[in-house]
Amino acid sequence: MSQTTASIGAAPSPVSRLSAWFIPARYPPAAVLIGGFLVMILIGTLLLALPWAAADRHSIGLVDALFTATSAVCVTGLIVKDTPVDFSLFGQIVILLLIQLGGFGYAGSAMLLGLVVGRKFGLRERLVVKQALNLLSMEGLVKFVRWLIICTVLIEGGTALLLALRLLQDLPPLQAAYTGIFLSISAFNNAGFSLFSDSLGRYQLDWTVNVVVTMAVVLGGIGFIVLYDLHRYAQRAVFRVSVHTKLAITSTAILVLLGGLGLWVLEVANPRSLAGLSWPGQAMVAFFHSITSRTAGFTTSNIAIYQGASLYLLILLMIIGGCPASTAGGIKTTAVGVIFAALWATAHGRQDVTLFHRRIPFEVVAKAFLLAFMAFALVTGATFLLLAVERLEFERFLPALFEAASAFGTVGLSTGDGGALSYSATFSAAGKLIVTLMMFIGRLGPLTLGIMVIARTETLVRLPEEKVLIG
C-alpha cells in the first residue's frame, strides 16, 4: 500500500481527537454552547469545593461552590463567599481562570485551543463559534478570533499594568501586581469580582482606579464586533462603520449619560451616599455606577443605602445590560435601540423600522421584542420564586427583584447581606439555586435557550389576514 493511501485511511492524531472533542460535530450549535458552559461550571464547582480552595482548608460546600463557579463562568460577580477572605490563593486563581474562560466563551475558548494545536475548523464548528460570539456572519471568522485574542491580551495587560502601578502605593509589589491582574481580567470580562471586601469602595474618589476600571468595563461591554469594526475602519479596510456599531456606541453613550445624571439627581440630597461629597466626587460615583450597573458590578459605595428610585433605575440598567458579542448580559443595548425605533415608527404610522438611514429587517425587530418579553418574564418569575421559597416579607421585595435582575443581567450588584456578601448569601440552598439558574440563563441568553426548545418550521401557507382591536 502506498504512503498516500495509508495516510488517508489512518486514524486521526491524538491532538485532532482532543480538539474535536471540544466542539462535537453531532450536536446542534445551541446544545454545544449549553453543554460547554455546563462542563466549565461543573469543573469549577469541583475545584472550588476542594478544601485547598478555601482559606481555612475546609470545603465551602457544593451549593456555594456551584454558585461561585456559575457566577465566575457567567461573569456575574454575585458572591456568597468573600473572595479575598474565604478563598485561598488556589481558589482565587480558579475563580480568575473561570472568569477568563467564561468571558471569552466556551466556543471561543475551544477555537483558541484549536488554533494553538493547529487544527482546521469545519462548517459546523464555525457555526458554533458564530452563535457563541453572536456574529452576523462566518466571513473571516478565524481572523476575527485571532484579533479578538490579541485585543484581549493588550487591553487586559494594559489595564493590569496601570492598576498595578497605582496599587504599588498601597500594597507590596507582588500583591499589587496580582491584584492588578485580577481586577483587569474581572473588569474587562465584566465580572465584578474583587480582591477587596468592599469591592472598590476604598478607591471611591481615586481618579486613576475609577477611570482605568470603567474604561476596561466599557471596552469589554461594548462588544468585540464594535471594536473590530472600529479597528477595520481605522485601518481603512472599510469605508464606513456598520449600523450595529453606530447603534451600540450611541445607545451606550445615552444610557451612561442618562444613568449617571439620574443617579446624581436622585442621590445628591441623600446624606448617606452623595450629599457629603464634593460635586466632582458626586459625579464620579454616579457615573461609575451608571457604567458598572449595566454589566460589571463593581461598586465604590454601598448601594443598599440608596433610595428606592435609585435602586429601580439600577434595575432597569441591569436588565438592559451591555452590547451583543461582548462579555455583558441583559437584553442588550442594541435590542433596546431597535425597540424604541420600532415604537417610533409605529407611533408615526410607518411600517418600516429605520436606524441611521437603513431599514431594520422584521425578524430583528421581532427578536428584540421577544428578548424584552422574555427578560420581563424571567426576572418576574425568579423574583416570585425567591419571595415564595425564602418566605420574604413585603419590604424584601425590592432587594429580591434587584438580585434577580442582577443575576439575569450578569451584573453582580446587590443590596447585600449587611456585610461584604451579596443578598444571595442569606438565601437557602433552593434560593441560591434559583439565582444560579438565572445567572446561567443570563449569560447564554434567553434566545440561545429558546432555540433549543422551539422548533423552527417553514411557513408554507400564509393565512388570511384579519384585524384585532388593540387599545
C-alpha positions as CSV (number, residue, x, y, z in Angstrom):
1,M,0.0,0.0,0.0
2,S,1.3,3.4,-0.9
3,Q,2.1,6.1,1.7
4,T,-0.7,8.3,0.4
5,T,-3.3,5.6,0.6
6,A,-2.2,4.7,4.1
7,S,-2.4,8.3,5.3
8,I,-5.9,8.6,4.0
9,G,-7.1,5.6,6.0
10,A,-5.1,6.4,9.1
11,A,-6.7,7.2,12.4
12,P,-6.8,10.9,13.4
13,S,-4.0,12.0,15.6
14,P,-4.4,12.4,19.4
15,V,-4.3,16.2,19.0
16,S,-7.1,16.1,16.4
17,R,-9.2,13.9,18.6
18,L,-8.6,16.2,21.6
19,S,-9.6,19.4,19.8
20,A,-12.5,17.7,18.1
21,W,-13.9,16.7,21.5
22,F,-14.4,20.4,22.5
23,I,-16.8,21.1,19.6
24,P,-18.6,17.8,18.7
25,A,-20.0,17.7,15.2
26,R,-23.1,15.6,16.0
27,Y,-24.8,18.2,18.2
28,P,-26.5,21.5,17.2
29,P,-24.7,24.7,18.0
30,A,-27.0,25.7,20.8
31,A,-26.6,22.3,22.5
32,V,-22.8,22.6,22.3
33,L,-22.8,26.0,23.9
34,I,-25.1,25.0,26.7
35,G,-23.2,21.8,27.3
36,G,-19.8,23.6,27.2
37,F,-20.8,26.1,29.8
38,L,-22.2,23.4,32.0
39,V,-18.9,21.4,31.8
40,M,-16.9,24.5,32.7
41,I,-19.2,25.2,35.7
42,L,-19.0,21.6,36.8
43,I,-15.2,21.6,36.7
44,G,-15.2,24.9,38.5
45,T,-17.6,23.6,41.2
46,L,-15.5,20.6,41.9
47,L,-12.3,22.6,42.1
48,L,-13.8,25.3,44.4
49,A,-15.4,22.6,46.6
50,L,-11.9,21.2,47.4
51,P,-10.5,22.0,50.9
52,W,-7.5,23.7,49.2
53,A,-9.7,26.3,47.6
54,A,-10.9,27.6,51.0
55,A,-8.8,29.9,53.2
56,D,-9.5,27.7,56.3
57,R,-8.9,24.5,54.4
58,H,-12.5,23.4,55.0
59,S,-14.7,22.9,51.9
60,I,-17.2,25.7,51.3
61,G,-19.8,23.1,50.2
62,L,-21.2,22.1,46.9
63,V,-24.0,24.6,46.8
64,D,-21.8,27.6,47.5
65,A,-19.1,26.2,45.2
66,L,-21.7,25.8,42.4
67,F,-23.0,29.4,43.0
68,T,-19.4,30.8,42.9
69,A,-18.4,28.8,39.8
70,T,-21.5,29.8,37.9
71,S,-21.0,33.5,38.9
72,A,-17.4,33.3,37.7
73,V,-18.1,31.4,34.4
74,C,-21.2,33.6,33.7
75,V,-19.1,36.7,34.6
76,T,-21.7,37.9,37.1
77,G,-20.0,38.8,40.4
78,L,-22.6,37.8,42.9
79,I,-20.9,36.2,45.8
80,V,-21.9,34.1,48.8
81,K,-18.3,33.9,50.0
82,D,-15.9,36.8,50.4
83,T,-13.3,36.3,47.7
84,P,-10.3,37.7,49.4
85,V,-11.2,36.3,52.9
86,D,-12.9,32.9,52.3
87,F,-10.8,31.7,49.4
88,S,-7.1,30.6,49.3
89,L,-4.7,31.7,46.6
90,F,-5.6,28.5,44.8
91,G,-9.3,29.2,45.0
92,Q,-8.8,32.8,43.8
93,I,-6.8,31.6,40.8
94,V,-9.5,29.1,39.9
95,I,-12.1,31.9,40.0
96,L,-9.8,34.1,37.8
97,L,-9.4,31.3,35.2
98,L,-13.2,30.7,35.2
99,I,-13.8,34.4,34.6
100,Q,-11.4,34.4,31.7
101,L,-12.8,31.3,30.1
102,G,-16.4,32.4,30.7
103,G,-15.8,35.8,29.4
104,F,-14.2,34.6,26.2
105,G,-16.9,32.0,25.9
106,Y,-16.8,28.2,25.7
107,A,-16.8,28.1,21.9
108,G,-14.2,30.9,21.7
109,S,-12.0,29.0,24.2
110,A,-12.4,25.8,22.2
111,M,-11.5,27.6,19.0
112,L,-8.5,29.1,20.7
113,L,-7.4,25.6,21.7
114,G,-7.8,24.5,18.1
115,L,-5.7,27.4,16.8
116,V,-3.0,26.5,19.3
117,V,-2.8,22.9,18.2
118,G,-3.1,23.9,14.5
119,R,-6.4,22.4,13.8
120,K,-8.6,23.5,10.8
121,F,-12.2,24.2,11.6
122,G,-15.2,22.9,9.6
123,L,-18.5,24.5,8.9
124,R,-20.3,23.0,12.0
125,E,-17.6,24.3,14.3
126,R,-17.7,27.8,12.7
127,L,-21.4,27.8,13.2
128,V,-21.0,27.1,16.9
129,V,-18.4,29.9,17.3
130,K,-20.6,32.3,15.2
131,Q,-23.5,31.7,17.5
132,A,-21.4,31.8,20.7
133,L,-19.9,35.2,19.7
134,N,-23.2,36.4,18.3
135,L,-21.7,37.3,15.0
136,L,-23.6,38.4,11.9
137,S,-21.7,36.0,9.5
138,M,-18.9,33.5,9.3
139,E,-16.8,35.5,7.0
140,G,-13.2,35.9,8.3
141,L,-14.1,34.0,11.5
142,V,-10.7,32.6,12.2
143,K,-9.0,36.0,11.5
144,F,-11.6,37.7,13.8
145,V,-10.9,35.2,16.7
146,R,-7.1,35.8,16.3
147,W,-7.7,39.5,16.5
148,L,-10.0,39.0,19.5
149,I,-7.3,37.2,21.4
150,I,-4.7,39.9,20.6
151,C,-7.2,42.6,21.6
152,T,-8.0,40.9,24.9
153,V,-4.3,40.4,25.8
154,L,-3.5,44.1,25.1
155,I,-6.5,45.6,26.9
156,E,-6.1,43.3,30.0
157,G,-2.4,43.7,30.0
158,G,-2.5,47.5,29.8
159,T,-5.3,47.6,32.4
160,A,-3.3,45.4,34.8
161,L,-0.1,47.5,34.4
162,L,-1.9,50.8,35.1
163,L,-3.7,49.3,38.1
164,A,-0.6,47.6,39.5
165,L,1.4,50.9,39.3
166,R,-1.4,52.7,41.2
167,L,-1.7,49.9,43.8
168,L,2.0,49.9,44.5
169,Q,1.3,53.0,46.6
170,D,-0.8,50.8,49.0
171,L,0.4,47.2,48.6
172,P,3.6,45.2,48.3
173,P,4.9,44.8,44.8
174,L,3.8,41.1,44.2
175,Q,0.4,41.7,45.8
176,A,-0.1,44.9,43.7
177,A,0.8,43.0,40.5
178,Y,-1.5,40.1,41.4
179,T,-4.4,42.4,42.4
180,G,-3.9,44.5,39.2
181,I,-4.1,41.3,37.0
182,F,-7.1,40.0,38.9
183,L,-9.0,43.3,38.6
184,S,-8.1,43.8,35.0
185,I,-9.4,40.4,33.9
186,S,-12.5,40.9,36.1
187,A,-13.1,44.4,34.7
188,F,-12.6,43.6,31.0
189,N,-14.7,40.5,31.3
190,N,-17.4,42.5,33.2
191,A,-17.3,40.0,36.1
192,G,-17.2,42.3,39.1
193,F,-15.1,40.1,41.3
194,S,-12.7,42.0,43.5
195,L,-9.8,41.1,45.9
196,F,-11.1,43.8,48.3
197,S,-14.1,43.0,50.6
198,D,-15.6,46.4,49.8
199,S,-15.3,45.9,46.1
200,L,-13.6,49.2,45.1
201,G,-15.1,51.3,48.0
202,R,-11.7,52.3,49.3
203,Y,-10.9,53.9,45.9
204,Q,-14.2,55.8,45.7
205,L,-12.6,59.1,44.9
206,D,-9.4,57.8,43.2
207,W,-9.4,59.1,39.6
208,T,-6.9,56.5,38.4
209,V,-8.8,53.5,39.6
210,N,-12.2,54.8,38.5
211,V,-11.1,55.8,35.0
212,V,-9.0,52.7,34.3
213,V,-11.6,50.2,35.6
214,T,-14.5,51.9,33.8
215,M,-12.6,52.1,30.6
216,A,-11.9,48.3,30.8
217,V,-15.6,47.7,31.6
218,V,-16.8,49.8,28.6
219,L,-14.4,48.1,26.2
220,G,-15.5,44.7,27.4
221,G,-19.1,45.6,27.3
222,I,-19.2,47.4,24.0
223,G,-18.7,44.2,22.1
224,F,-15.9,42.6,20.1
225,I,-17.8,43.3,16.8
226,V,-17.8,47.0,17.5
227,L,-14.1,47.1,18.4
228,Y,-13.2,45.0,15.3
229,D,-15.4,47.3,13.1
230,L,-13.7,50.4,14.5
231,H,-10.3,48.7,14.0
232,R,-11.0,47.9,10.4
233,Y,-12.4,51.5,9.8
234,A,-9.2,52.9,11.3
235,Q,-7.1,50.7,9.0
236,R,-9.3,51.9,6.1
237,A,-10.3,48.3,5.4
238,V,-14.0,49.5,5.3
239,F,-15.3,52.9,4.2
240,R,-17.9,53.2,7.0
241,V,-18.8,51.6,10.2
242,S,-21.8,49.4,10.4
243,V,-25.3,50.3,11.7
244,H,-24.7,47.9,14.5
245,T,-21.6,49.8,15.6
246,K,-23.3,53.1,15.4
247,L,-26.3,51.9,17.4
248,A,-24.1,50.2,20.0
249,I,-22.0,53.3,20.6
250,T,-24.9,55.7,20.5
251,S,-27.1,53.6,22.9
252,T,-24.2,53.0,25.3
253,A,-23.4,56.7,25.5
254,I,-27.1,57.6,26.0
255,L,-27.5,55.0,28.8
256,V,-24.3,56.1,30.6
257,L,-25.3,59.8,30.4
258,L,-28.9,59.2,31.5
259,G,-28.0,56.7,34.2
260,G,-25.3,58.9,35.6
261,L,-27.4,62.1,35.6
262,G,-30.4,60.1,37.0
263,L,-28.4,58.7,39.9
264,W,-26.8,62.1,40.6
265,V,-30.1,63.8,40.8
266,L,-31.8,61.1,42.9
267,E,-28.9,60.7,45.4
268,V,-27.5,64.3,45.6
269,A,-29.6,65.0,48.7
270,N,-29.0,61.6,50.3
271,P,-26.7,62.3,53.3
272,R,-25.7,58.6,53.4
273,S,-24.5,58.4,49.8
274,L,-23.6,61.6,47.7
275,A,-24.6,64.5,49.9
276,G,-21.3,64.6,51.8
277,L,-19.1,64.6,48.7
278,S,-17.9,67.5,46.5
279,W,-19.6,67.8,43.2
280,P,-16.7,66.1,41.2
281,G,-16.9,63.3,43.7
282,Q,-20.6,63.0,43.3
283,A,-20.3,62.9,39.5
284,M,-17.6,60.3,39.7
285,V,-19.6,58.0,42.0
286,A,-22.8,58.4,40.0
287,F,-21.3,57.8,36.5
288,F,-19.1,54.9,37.9
289,H,-22.3,53.1,39.0
290,S,-24.1,54.1,35.8
291,I,-21.4,52.2,33.8
292,T,-20.9,49.2,36.1
293,S,-24.6,48.7,36.8
294,R,-25.2,47.6,33.2
295,T,-22.6,44.9,33.1
296,A,-19.7,44.8,35.6
297,G,-21.0,45.0,39.2
298,F,-18.1,46.9,40.8
299,T,-19.1,49.3,43.5
300,T,-17.5,52.3,45.2
301,S,-20.4,52.9,47.6
302,N,-22.9,50.9,49.5
303,I,-25.9,50.8,47.1
304,A,-28.1,49.3,49.9
305,I,-28.3,52.8,51.3
306,Y,-29.6,54.2,48.0
307,Q,-33.3,55.3,47.9
308,G,-35.9,53.2,46.2
309,A,-36.0,55.2,43.0
310,S,-32.2,54.9,42.5
311,L,-32.4,51.1,43.0
312,Y,-35.2,50.9,40.5
313,L,-33.1,52.9,38.0
314,L,-30.2,50.5,38.5
315,I,-32.6,47.5,37.9
316,L,-33.6,49.0,34.6
317,L,-29.9,49.5,33.6
318,M,-29.1,45.9,34.7
319,I,-31.9,44.4,32.6
320,I,-30.7,46.4,29.5
321,G,-27.1,45.3,30.0
322,G,-24.3,45.7,27.5
323,C,-23.9,45.1,23.8
324,P,-24.1,41.9,21.8
325,A,-20.9,39.8,21.2
326,S,-19.5,41.1,24.5
327,T,-18.9,39.8,28.0
328,A,-22.1,41.6,29.2
329,G,-25.5,40.2,29.8
330,G,-29.0,41.7,29.7
331,I,-31.3,42.1,26.7
332,K,-28.6,44.3,25.1
333,T,-28.4,48.0,24.3
334,T,-29.0,47.4,20.5
335,A,-32.2,45.5,21.2
336,V,-33.5,48.4,23.3
337,G,-32.5,50.8,20.4
338,V,-34.4,48.7,17.9
339,I,-37.4,48.5,20.2
340,F,-37.5,52.3,20.5
341,A,-37.1,52.7,16.8
342,A,-40.0,50.3,16.2
343,L,-42.2,52.2,18.7
344,W,-41.3,55.5,17.0
345,A,-42.2,54.1,13.6
346,T,-45.5,52.7,14.9
347,A,-46.4,56.0,16.5
348,H,-45.8,57.8,13.2
349,G,-47.7,55.2,11.2
350,R,-44.7,53.8,9.3
351,Q,-44.3,50.1,8.6
352,D,-40.5,50.2,8.1
353,V,-38.3,50.5,11.1
354,T,-35.2,52.6,10.2
355,L,-32.0,53.5,12.0
356,F,-29.2,55.6,10.6
357,H,-30.9,55.7,7.2
358,R,-31.1,51.9,7.0
359,R,-34.2,49.6,7.2
360,I,-34.1,47.1,10.0
361,P,-35.3,43.6,9.0
362,F,-38.6,42.4,10.5
363,E,-37.0,39.4,12.2
364,V,-34.6,41.6,14.0
365,V,-37.4,43.7,15.4
366,A,-39.4,40.7,16.4
367,K,-36.4,39.2,18.2
368,A,-35.8,42.4,20.1
369,F,-39.4,42.5,21.4
370,L,-39.2,38.7,22.2
371,L,-36.0,39.3,24.2
372,A,-37.6,42.1,26.2
373,F,-40.6,40.0,27.0
374,M,-38.5,37.0,28.0
375,A,-36.4,39.3,30.2
376,F,-39.6,40.6,31.9
377,A,-40.9,37.0,32.3
378,L,-37.7,35.6,33.7
379,V,-36.9,38.4,36.2
380,T,-40.5,38.5,37.3
381,G,-40.7,34.7,37.6
382,A,-37.4,34.5,39.5
383,T,-38.5,37.3,41.9
384,F,-41.7,35.4,42.6
385,L,-39.9,32.2,43.3
386,L,-37.4,33.9,45.6
387,L,-40.3,35.5,47.5
388,A,-42.1,32.2,47.8
389,V,-39.1,29.9,48.6
390,E,-37.4,32.3,51.0
391,R,-40.8,33.5,52.5
392,L,-39.7,37.1,52.2
393,E,-41.8,39.9,53.6
394,F,-43.1,42.8,51.5
395,E,-40.1,45.1,52.5
396,R,-37.8,42.5,51.0
397,F,-39.5,42.7,47.6
398,L,-37.2,45.3,46.1
399,P,-33.9,43.6,47.2
400,A,-35.2,40.3,45.8
401,L,-36.2,41.9,42.5
402,F,-32.7,43.6,42.5
403,E,-31.0,40.3,43.0
404,A,-33.0,38.6,40.2
405,A,-32.3,41.4,37.8
406,S,-28.6,41.4,38.7
407,A,-28.4,37.7,38.1
408,F,-30.2,37.9,34.7
409,G,-28.1,40.8,33.6
410,T,-24.9,39.0,34.8
411,V,-24.1,42.2,36.6
412,G,-23.2,41.3,40.2
413,L,-24.6,44.4,42.0
414,S,-26.5,43.6,45.2
415,T,-28.1,45.3,48.1
416,G,-26.0,42.9,50.2
417,D,-26.4,40.8,53.3
418,G,-25.4,43.6,55.7
419,G,-21.7,42.8,55.2
420,A,-19.4,42.1,52.3
421,L,-21.6,39.4,50.6
422,S,-24.4,39.6,48.2
423,Y,-28.1,39.3,49.3
424,S,-28.0,35.7,47.9
425,A,-25.8,34.7,50.9
426,T,-28.9,34.9,53.1
427,F,-30.8,32.5,50.9
428,S,-31.4,28.8,51.5
429,A,-29.9,26.3,49.1
430,A,-33.1,26.4,47.0
431,G,-32.9,30.2,46.7
432,K,-29.2,30.1,45.7
433,L,-30.0,27.6,43.0
434,I,-32.7,29.9,41.6
435,V,-30.2,32.7,41.4
436,T,-27.6,30.3,39.9
437,L,-30.0,29.3,37.2
438,M,-30.8,33.0,36.4
439,M,-27.0,33.7,36.0
440,F,-26.7,30.8,33.6
441,I,-29.7,31.9,31.5
442,G,-28.5,35.5,31.5
443,R,-25.0,34.5,30.3
444,L,-26.1,32.2,27.5
445,G,-29.0,34.5,26.5
446,P,-32.7,33.6,26.5
447,L,-32.7,33.3,22.7
448,T,-30.0,30.6,22.8
449,L,-32.0,28.5,25.2
450,G,-35.2,29.2,23.3
451,I,-33.7,27.8,20.1
452,M,-33.3,24.5,22.0
453,V,-37.0,24.2,22.8
454,I,-38.7,26.0,20.0
455,A,-38.6,24.1,16.7
456,R,-38.1,26.3,13.6
457,T,-40.6,25.5,10.9
458,E,-41.0,26.9,7.5
459,T,-44.4,28.5,6.8
460,L,-45.6,27.1,3.5
461,V,-49.0,28.8,3.5
462,R,-49.9,32.4,4.5
463,L,-53.3,32.5,6.2
464,P,-55.9,35.2,5.5
465,E,-55.3,38.5,7.3
466,E,-57.8,39.9,9.9
467,K,-57.5,42.8,12.2
468,V,-57.7,42.7,16.0
469,L,-58.7,45.6,18.2
470,I,-55.8,46.9,20.4
471,G,-56.0,49.7,23.0
